[in-house]
Amino acid sequence: MEDIFDLSVSKKEQEFVKAGLKVEMDVSADIVETFCDIPYVGSLIKLGRLANKFKDLHFIRKLARFLEKEQFISEEKKEKFLNELSSKQRKRITEYITHYLLHAEDDAKADIMGFIYKERVNGHIDDEMFLRLCSIVDRAFVRDLQELPSYIEESKDYSVAANSFINLGLIDNFVGGYWVNEPTYQLNETGKLLHDILHVNNWFSTNDKY
C-alpha cells in the first residue's frame, strides 16, 4: 500500500496540496472521488479508512496543510530521509501520522505537526522526539499552545494553560537544577523545543487566525 511518504515525494504532492487547501466542508462530498488516484489518500479510501464524507473532506484538508509545510524541502533531502528509514520505522511513522491527522479536531494541529515533521525531515530531531511532540499536540488544546512564550522564563503566574503544560509533560517543577516546593512554572527542554519550532515558523505571530 502507498503511504504518506509516497505522496510526499510524488509529483502529485503540489497538486494535492493546492487542491486540498481549497476544500470546503459544504461542497459536494463527491470531491473525495477526485483524490482516489493520489498516492496514500487513494489507499485510505480503498481500504475504508475514510468512510464518513465530512471526515474525509476534513482529513484531506488537514493532510494538505500538513504536507504544505515540507513541500519546499528539496527532493534530494526528502529522498535521503526516506532512504535512511527502515521499513519498520516507515510503517510506524505512517500509522502515527494517519491516526493523529484523522483524530485532530482542529486544522491548526495539522499545521503544527507539519512544522514538526519538517524538523524531522531536515534531521533536527529524531523519530522519537517527532512522535512525542505530535502526541503532545494531539492531546493539547490549541489555544493553550499560544501561551507557550509566557513560560520560556520561570514564572509564578498560574494559568489553565500552565496546568495543561504540566499534564502534557512540557513543564515540571525541576527548575534551575533543583526541585522546588513552591508553585513555579517554566518550560522544560521538550516544552522549549516545541516553542522554538513554532517560533521559527512564525506560528505565534499568526495565531489570531486560529
CORHU-V898917 format. One record per residue. N is the residue number from 1. RES is the residue in one small letter. SS is DSSP state (alpha for helix, beta for strand, coil for the rest). PSI is psi in radians with two decimals (999 if undefined). BURIAL is # if it has 16 or more other C-alpha atoms within 10 Angstrom, else .. Layout:
[[N/RES/SS/PSI/BURIAL] [N/RES/SS/PSI/BURIAL]]
This chain:
[[1/m/coil/2.52/.] [2/e/coil/2.67/.] [3/d/coil/-3.07/#] [4/i/alpha/-0.48/#] [5/f/alpha/-0.56/#] [6/d/alpha/-0.68/#] [7/l/alpha/-0.68/#] [8/s/alpha/-0.61/#] [9/v/coil/0.11/#] [10/s/coil/2.63/.] [11/k/coil/-0.23/.] [12/k/coil/0.01/.] [13/e/alpha/-0.89/#] [14/q/alpha/-0.66/#] [15/e/alpha/-0.78/.] [16/f/alpha/-0.82/#] [17/v/alpha/-0.80/#] [18/k/alpha/-0.78/.] [19/a/alpha/-0.71/.] [20/g/alpha/-0.59/#] [21/l/coil/-0.35/.] [22/k/coil/-0.09/.] [23/v/coil/2.27/#] [24/e/coil/2.56/.] [25/m/coil/-0.32/.] [26/d/coil/0.12/.] [27/v/coil/2.93/.] [28/s/coil/2.34/.] [29/a/alpha/-0.21/.] [30/d/alpha/-0.29/.] [31/i/alpha/-0.44/.] [32/v/alpha/-0.64/#] [33/e/alpha/-0.44/.] [34/t/alpha/-0.23/.] [35/f/alpha/0.07/#] [36/c/coil/-0.48/.] [37/d/coil/0.16/.] [38/i/coil/2.25/#] [39/p/coil/2.49/#] [40/y/coil/-0.98/#] [41/v/alpha/-0.79/#] [42/g/alpha/-0.65/#] [43/s/alpha/-0.73/#] [44/l/alpha/-0.69/#] [45/i/alpha/-0.80/#] [46/k/alpha/-0.59/.] [47/l/alpha/-0.07/.] [48/g/coil/0.16/.] [49/r/coil/-0.53/.] [50/l/coil/2.05/#] [51/a/coil/-0.54/.] [52/n/coil/2.11/.] [53/k/alpha/-0.70/.] [54/f/alpha/-0.78/#] [55/k/alpha/-0.61/.] [56/d/alpha/-0.86/#] [57/l/alpha/-0.71/#] [58/h/alpha/-0.74/#] [59/f/alpha/-0.78/#] [60/i/alpha/-0.74/#] [61/r/alpha/-0.74/#] [62/k/alpha/-0.72/#] [63/l/alpha/-0.70/#] [64/a/alpha/-0.74/#] [65/r/alpha/-0.63/#] [66/f/alpha/-0.89/#] [67/l/alpha/-0.42/#] [68/e/alpha/-0.55/#] [69/k/coil/-0.38/#] [70/e/coil/0.04/#] [71/q/coil/-0.28/#] [72/f/coil/0.08/.] [73/i/coil/2.45/.] [74/s/coil/2.57/.] [75/e/alpha/-0.63/.] [76/e/alpha/-0.76/.] [77/k/alpha/-0.70/.] [78/k/alpha/-0.72/#] [79/e/alpha/-0.71/.] [80/k/alpha/-0.78/.] [81/f/alpha/-0.82/.] [82/l/alpha/-0.69/#] [83/n/alpha/-0.42/.] [84/e/coil/-0.15/.] [85/l/coil/2.39/.] [86/s/coil/2.87/.] [87/s/alpha/-0.58/.] [88/k/alpha/-0.77/.] [89/q/alpha/-0.77/.] [90/r/alpha/-0.78/#] [91/k/alpha/-0.77/.] [92/r/alpha/-0.84/.] [93/i/alpha/-0.74/#] [94/t/alpha/-0.78/#] [95/e/alpha/-0.72/.] [96/y/alpha/-0.86/.] [97/i/alpha/-0.77/#] [98/t/alpha/-0.81/#] [99/h/alpha/-0.85/.] [100/y/alpha/-0.71/#] [101/l/alpha/-0.67/#] [102/l/alpha/-0.61/#] [103/h/alpha/-0.47/.] [104/a/coil/2.21/#] [105/e/coil/-0.16/#] [106/d/coil/2.32/.] [107/d/alpha/-0.54/#] [108/a/alpha/-0.52/#] [109/k/alpha/-0.61/#] [110/a/alpha/-0.68/#] [111/d/alpha/-0.85/#] [112/i/alpha/-0.78/#] [113/m/alpha/-0.57/#] [114/g/alpha/-0.70/#] [115/f/alpha/-0.73/#] [116/i/alpha/-0.73/#] [117/y/alpha/-0.68/#] [118/k/alpha/-0.69/#] [119/e/alpha/-0.63/#] [120/r/alpha/-0.79/#] [121/v/alpha/-0.65/#] [122/n/coil/-0.08/#] [123/g/coil/0.28/.] [124/h/coil/-0.37/.] [125/i/coil/2.84/.] [126/d/coil/3.14/.] [127/d/alpha/-0.80/#] [128/e/alpha/-0.74/.] [129/m/alpha/-0.65/.] [130/f/alpha/-0.87/#] [131/l/alpha/-0.61/#] [132/r/alpha/-0.83/.] [133/l/alpha/-0.68/#] [134/c/alpha/-0.65/#] [135/s/alpha/-0.72/#] [136/i/alpha/-0.80/#] [137/v/alpha/-0.69/#] [138/d/alpha/-0.68/#] [139/r/alpha/-0.19/.] [140/a/coil/2.79/#] [141/f/coil/2.14/#] [142/v/alpha/-0.75/#] [143/r/alpha/-0.47/.] [144/d/alpha/-0.67/.] [145/l/alpha/-0.41/#] [146/q/coil/-0.28/#] [147/e/coil/0.02/#] [148/l/alpha/-0.73/#] [149/p/alpha/-0.41/#] [150/s/alpha/-0.26/.] [151/y/alpha/0.37/#] [152/i/coil/-0.77/#] [153/e/coil/2.76/.] [154/e/coil/2.34/.] [155/s/beta/2.54/.] [156/k/coil/-0.06/.] [157/d/coil/2.02/.] [158/y/coil/2.55/.] [159/s/coil/2.87/.] [160/v/alpha/-0.66/.] [161/a/alpha/-0.75/#] [162/a/alpha/-0.71/#] [163/n/alpha/-0.68/.] [164/s/alpha/-0.72/#] [165/f/alpha/-0.62/#] [166/i/alpha/-0.82/#] [167/n/alpha/-0.51/.] [168/l/alpha/-0.10/#] [169/g/coil/0.39/.] [170/l/coil/-0.28/#] [171/i/beta/2.40/#] [172/d/coil/-3.13/#] [173/n/coil/0.46/#] [174/f/beta/1.67/.] [175/v/beta/2.30/.] [176/g/coil/0.42/.] [177/g/coil/0.10/.] [178/y/beta/2.76/.] [179/w/beta/2.37/.] [180/v/coil/2.55/.] [181/n/coil/-0.48/.] [182/e/coil/2.67/.] [183/p/coil/2.18/.] [184/t/coil/2.60/#] [185/y/beta/2.16/#] [186/q/coil/2.39/#] [187/l/beta/2.39/#] [188/n/coil/-3.00/#] [189/e/alpha/-0.67/.] [190/t/alpha/-0.74/#] [191/g/alpha/-0.73/#] [192/k/alpha/-0.63/#] [193/l/alpha/-0.80/#] [194/l/alpha/-0.76/#] [195/h/alpha/-0.81/#] [196/d/alpha/-0.67/.] [197/i/alpha/-0.75/#] [198/l/alpha/-0.66/#] [199/h/alpha/-0.83/.] [200/v/alpha/-0.39/.] [201/n/coil/0.24/.] [202/n/coil/0.49/.] [203/w/coil/-0.68/#] [204/f/alpha/-0.58/#] [205/s/alpha/-0.22/.] [206/t/alpha/0.22/.] [207/n/alpha/-0.12/.] [208/d/alpha/-0.40/.] [209/k/alpha/-0.15/.] [210/y/coil/999/.]]
